[in-house]
Amino acid sequence: MSKNTKKTSQKIAALASETLRDPNTSKTARSLAASALAQANTGKQPSAEMERLASRTMQDGRVNDNTQALAASVLSQANKER
């Protein structure tokens, strides 16, 4: 299985941290933020479930720009063979 070696950028990691500290953040945004942070300085890749959540988020026109950015980051680090 091929491995995607991309990592979360500092900008997205900072956004993810802010998102997790905000008590008014949605469950979806928190999940995406946690996934993005888990991939910041590790060789981890998002799970298939997280990839599906990120994909649905990108297609949903109602989510804010920050959540879209987190979803895009998670998708860019997805397993290429899934």
N, C-alpha and C positions, 0 to 999 in steps of 0.2 A: 504494500500500500504506500503510495507516495505521500510525503509529508510536506505540508505548507509551512515554511519557516518564517513567515511574516509575524511581526510582533506589534502590539498596540503602541501607537505613538504617544509621546509625552502629553500632547494636547488632548488626545482622547482619554488617556489615563487620568488626567486632571479633571476632565468633564465627568468621567465615571465616578471619581472620588466625590465630587460635588453632588452628583446625583444620589449616591448612597447616603450622604449626610443630610439630604433634604427630606424632612418627614412627610412632605406632600407629594412625593414622587410616586408614580404608578408602579404596580407590581411588575409590569412588563419592562419599564425603564430600569427598575432595580435589577431584574434578572439579566438584562443586557449589559448593564454597568458591571455587575459582578463577573460576568463572562469576559468582558473586555479587560478588566483588571487581572483576572487569572492568566491572561495571555500576554500581559505587559512585559514581563522579564523571564518568561519560562518557555519551554518548548511545547506547552500544551496547545491543543486545538479545541475549538468548540464542539460540543456534543451534537449529534444529529438533531436532538430535540431543540437545542439552542439555535441551530441553523434554521430550522423550520420557523421558530418564533421570530427570528431576525427577518426572514423572508416575508412572513405575514406583516410584520411591522413596516417594512419598506413599501408594501403594497397598500397600506392603510393611509389614506389621505388625511386622517384626523389627528395623527400624532405630531408632536412638535419637532422642530429641527434638531434639538439635542438628542432626542430619542432616535430619530432617523440616523444621526451621525453614529450613535452607539451601535445600531443595527448594521450599518454599513461596515463598520470596523469588524464586527463579529463575522459578517459574511465574507469579508476579504481574507479572513484567516481560516476559512472553511476547508475541510478535507476535500481535495479536488476530485476524488474518486466517488464521493457520495452523490 
